Amino acid sequence: MVSSISITELKEKIGSINIIDIRNSQSYNNNHIPSATNIPMEKLLVDAKKYLQANTIYYIYCQKGISSPKICQILNRMGYHTMNISGGYEEWILQN
């Protein structure tokens, strides 16, 4: 089971947490959640150790919140600590 955080909860933490946008670079460059780092899904899965540290919690989102829970599950199995951002970028847009 993947842990998730709502956009409302996320807003309270922005600036003090590690947010990863797993969408492609073009989508990220068009707009993204403030303070998010873009690491496209494919790059993150191929070489997670290049981007992630074992003792850090990462908050991960995609466009609609469909891919990010799956990516979180894979990364958690690899020993990383992740939380899914519910609803993804589209939910962020709806609430801002």
N, C-alpha and C positions, 0 to 999 in steps of 0.2 A: 504494500500500500504506500503510495506516494503522499507526502504531506503537501498541503497547499496553503496559500495565503491569498486573501482577497485583495482587490485593488484598494479598498478602504484601509485595510491593515498596512498595505505596502506604502501608501502615502505617508504614514506616520514614521516610516523607517528610511525613506529615501535620503541618501547622503551618508548613511551609516552602515549600509549593507552592500554586498556585491551582487549586482544585477547583470544577468547575461541574456542578451537578445540572440536567439539562435536562428533568426530569419536570415535571408541572404543580405549581402551588403547593400544592394540597391534599396531594399525595403527599409533597412536601418537608416541609410542616408536620407531617405524621404522624410522620416521622422521616427522617433523612438521614445521610450520612457526615459526621463532625465536620469543621468548618471549611469545608464546601462552601457555595458561593453558589448560590442558585436563579435560573437564567435559563431559563425554559421555552423549549423548542426553537423554537417559532414566533417568539418575540421575538428570539432569538439570530440566527436566519437572516434575518429582515427587516431588522435594524439591528445587525449585528455590530460595526460601528465605535463604536457607543454603549457597548458592554460590554467590548470587547477591545482590547488594545494589540498592535502588530505585534512588539515585541521580547520578548514574554513567552510562556512555555509554559503552556498550560492543560490540565488533566487533566479529561476529560469522562466523565460516566456517565449512564445512563438506568436503567430498572427491571431489565432482563434482559441488557443488553449487545448488543441488536440494533440499536437506533436510533443509539446513540452512535458506532459506527464510521462510519456514513454521514454523520453531522453533522461528525465530525472530518475526513473526506475533503473535504467541501464547504468547510469553514473553511480547511483547508490550501490548497486551490486558490485561495482568496481572499487568501492570503498570511499567514495566521495560523499559529501553531505549536501543535498540539494532540496530545495522546496519549489514546487510549481506555483506560478502566478496564475491564478484562476481566470479564465476568459481571455488571457493573452492581451496583445496590443489592442485588439478591437474593444475589449472591455475597458481598457485604459481610456480610449477615445470617448466611449459612452459616458464615462464618469468625470471627464475633464472638459 
